[in-house]
Amino acid sequence: MPSLAPLGEQNVADMMVIERACHSHPWSEKLMRSCLSGRYFCTGIFNDTKLLGFYVAEQAGPDITLMDICVAPSEQGQGLGKVLMQSLCDAALARNAELLFLEVRESNVAAIALYEGCGFIANGVRKKYYPDGEDATLMMCELSTLENFS
């Protein structure tokens, strides 16, 4: 049974392996390290000591933005993304947040379906947001609607 735990400096190398495997334009290690404290919080999902996936979020006032979420390609399709999203929603509620935000590639239909299943709605587009020129769909979720999230 996978377990969840906060991530720190000791997890960055494993986070970067997953980050590079999941994204065509991955974050740099320097950027990943900068998101381990302050307004940022990170949670990983583990099988024993093996990191299977993670998310990085940032809180600014009552709003939380999902900055990055990855599940190792070999572990995808097992519901781990949904577990991570549930963890994010739980953390947001514990932090008294009101809204969750994220951007997602227009072509990432699997992620969009995951987010919609978690209560997110599309609320805009960022034209040519990604380095390859693809648009991003902006999505948001009002945490007050998540009481029955499952």
C-alpha positions as CSV (number, residue, x, y, z in Angstrom):
1,M,0.0,0.0,0.0
2,P,1.5,3.3,-1.0
3,S,2.1,6.0,1.6
4,L,2.3,9.8,1.5
5,A,5.0,11.9,3.1
6,P,6.3,15.5,2.9
7,L,9.4,15.8,0.6
8,G,12.6,17.6,1.3
9,E,16.2,18.0,0.1
10,Q,16.9,14.3,0.5
11,N,14.2,13.6,-2.2
12,V,15.3,16.0,-4.9
13,A,17.4,13.4,-6.9
14,D,14.4,11.0,-7.1
15,M,12.0,13.9,-7.8
16,M,14.2,14.9,-10.8
17,V,14.2,11.4,-12.2
18,I,10.4,11.4,-12.3
19,E,10.2,15.1,-13.4
20,R,12.5,14.4,-16.4
21,A,10.5,11.2,-17.4
22,C,7.2,13.0,-17.3
23,H,7.7,16.4,-18.9
24,S,9.0,17.5,-22.3
25,H,10.4,20.6,-20.6
26,P,11.2,19.5,-17.1
27,W,12.1,21.8,-14.2
28,S,15.7,22.4,-13.4
29,E,17.1,20.9,-10.2
30,K,17.7,24.4,-8.9
31,L,14.1,25.3,-9.4
32,M,13.0,22.1,-7.7
33,R,15.2,22.8,-4.7
34,S,13.8,26.3,-4.5
35,C,10.3,24.9,-4.0
36,L,11.0,22.9,-0.8
37,S,10.3,25.7,1.7
38,G,8.7,29.1,2.2
39,R,5.3,29.3,0.5
40,Y,5.8,25.9,-1.2
41,F,4.9,22.5,0.0
42,C,5.6,19.1,-1.5
43,T,4.2,15.6,-0.9
44,G,5.4,12.3,-2.3
45,I,3.8,9.0,-2.7
46,F,6.0,6.0,-1.8
47,N,6.1,2.3,-2.1
48,D,8.3,1.6,0.9
49,T,11.2,4.0,0.3
50,K,10.7,4.3,-3.5
51,L,9.3,7.6,-4.7
52,L,6.4,6.9,-7.2
53,G,5.2,10.4,-7.7
54,F,4.8,13.8,-6.1
55,Y,3.3,17.2,-6.2
56,V,4.6,20.7,-5.6
57,A,2.1,23.5,-4.5
58,E,2.4,27.1,-3.5
59,Q,0.2,29.0,-1.1
60,A,-0.4,32.8,-1.5
61,G,-3.0,34.0,1.0
62,P,-6.1,31.9,0.7
63,D,-5.1,30.5,-2.7
64,I,-3.0,27.5,-3.5
65,T,-1.6,26.8,-7.0
66,L,-0.6,23.3,-8.0
67,M,2.8,24.0,-9.6
68,D,3.8,20.5,-10.6
69,I,2.5,16.9,-10.3
70,C,4.2,13.8,-11.6
71,V,3.7,10.1,-11.4
72,A,6.6,7.9,-12.7
73,P,5.5,6.5,-16.1
74,S,5.9,2.9,-14.9
75,E,3.4,3.7,-12.1
76,Q,0.8,5.6,-14.1
77,G,-2.7,4.2,-14.5
78,Q,-3.0,2.9,-10.9
79,G,-4.8,5.9,-9.4
80,L,-1.7,7.4,-7.8
81,G,-2.5,10.8,-9.4
82,K,-5.9,10.8,-7.7
83,V,-4.3,9.9,-4.4
84,L,-1.9,12.9,-4.8
85,M,-4.7,15.2,-5.7
86,Q,-6.7,14.1,-2.6
87,S,-3.6,14.8,-0.5
88,L,-3.3,18.3,-2.1
89,C,-7.0,19.0,-1.4
90,D,-6.6,17.7,2.2
91,A,-3.5,19.9,2.7
92,A,-5.3,22.9,1.2
93,L,-8.3,22.5,3.5
94,A,-5.9,22.1,6.5
95,R,-4.2,25.4,5.5
96,N,-7.6,27.1,5.3
97,A,-7.3,27.8,1.6
98,E,-10.3,28.8,-0.4
99,L,-9.3,28.2,-4.0
100,L,-7.0,25.8,-5.9
101,F,-5.5,26.8,-9.3
102,L,-3.5,25.0,-11.9
103,E,-2.4,25.2,-15.6
104,V,-2.4,22.1,-17.8
105,R,-1.5,21.5,-21.4
106,E,-4.5,21.5,-23.7
107,S,-3.4,18.2,-25.1
108,N,-3.1,16.4,-21.7
109,V,-6.6,14.9,-21.7
110,A,-5.7,12.4,-19.0
111,A,-4.7,15.1,-16.6
112,I,-7.7,17.3,-17.5
113,A,-10.0,14.3,-16.8
114,L,-8.2,13.7,-13.4
115,Y,-8.6,17.4,-12.5
116,E,-12.3,17.5,-13.6
117,G,-12.9,14.4,-11.5
118,C,-11.5,16.2,-8.5
119,G,-13.8,19.2,-8.9
120,F,-11.8,21.5,-11.1
121,I,-13.4,23.6,-13.8
122,A,-11.7,25.3,-16.8
123,N,-11.7,29.0,-16.4
124,G,-9.4,30.4,-19.0
125,V,-6.6,29.8,-21.5
126,R,-2.9,31.0,-21.4
127,K,-2.0,31.3,-25.1
128,K,1.4,29.8,-26.1
129,Y,2.2,29.2,-22.4
130,Y,4.5,26.3,-22.8
131,P,8.0,26.5,-24.4
132,D,6.8,24.6,-27.5
133,G,4.0,27.1,-28.0
134,E,1.1,24.9,-26.7
135,D,-1.7,26.7,-24.9
136,A,-2.4,26.0,-21.2
137,T,-5.9,25.5,-19.9
138,L,-6.4,27.3,-16.6
139,M,-8.4,25.4,-14.1
140,M,-9.7,26.2,-10.6
141,C,-11.5,24.5,-7.8
142,E,-13.5,26.1,-4.9
143,L,-12.5,24.1,-1.8
144,S,-15.9,24.6,-0.3
145,T,-17.2,22.2,-2.9
146,L,-14.8,19.4,-1.9
147,E,-16.5,18.1,1.3
148,N,-17.6,15.0,-0.5
149,F,-14.4,14.4,-2.6
150,S,-13.7,10.7,-3.0
